[in-house]
Amino acid sequence: MIGRRRGSRTNPELRMSPLAALGTPPSAGVLSCRVLDPVNEPVRHAEFVVSDTMGRTVMSGGLDPFGSFVITVPAGEYRLAVSAEGYTPYRTTTTVVENTLASLGDVTLQVAQPPELPAPGDWEVEPAHTSIGFTARHIGLARIHGRFNSFAGAVRITDPVERSAMHVVIDAGSIDTGVRMRDDHLRSADFLDVAAFPTLEFYSERFVHKGGTRWAVTGALTLHGVTRTVVLDTEYLGLGNGMEGEVRAACRATTELHRDDFTVSWQTMLARGIAVVGSSIRVELDVQLVRKG
């Protein structure tokens, strides 16, 4: 106790500030930072990661409404990484001293340059490096993961990109959750009814830039003989070259489908009133496109 009191006397600012109410444990200090954009507005959606010198994460999380974080950590040397969509990541190192506030002050994130867009022309979905997956709730507890193993697609990129179009056809019978009995049930008339509706199709000609790397791709999804408008929340990942020098573009996309919207309404309830299969399905796509020619 005497040692701690002496330490407090050597740090009057911390002792007199609101941080004194934190009750800093022995051998610990406080690390703080505020994250701003180039016009000095808080970047509220930024996230931070504090790691030790071995690269192990000590603390991570989001910021408060003022774009700040204040954390208590053991005294020592740390690495700080701050990232936010649309901004260049910020990294630095700092030392936290026992019973002391280590403030990094205001950190300004610089706006990141968006990745180069695909060139106008015809592009094909490359099945070997693309996945079309989904997740459904089971008995209100577990999540069942599945995918479609057979599909084909093409995208015609235009200038501007917003006028581009895409068409994807999925083999409904290729549904795969890793359990044969369950997959046979999903192919039956209770669900996809692949005998009557052998394919799912998605067609879009509306690409809307939402800022940074975010796009909304709106199109018509035909499933189980019913067509509904679906919006894919899409993250564009940029361009690269494959093993043979071919130009590739990549993106991730997600959406949520409601089974009743497509008349896939089979349901069995457990005795306590919980549905065996959830009413909504989350769809996740990882897509690579290869430029034709």
Disulfide bonds with the S-S distance in Angstrom:
none
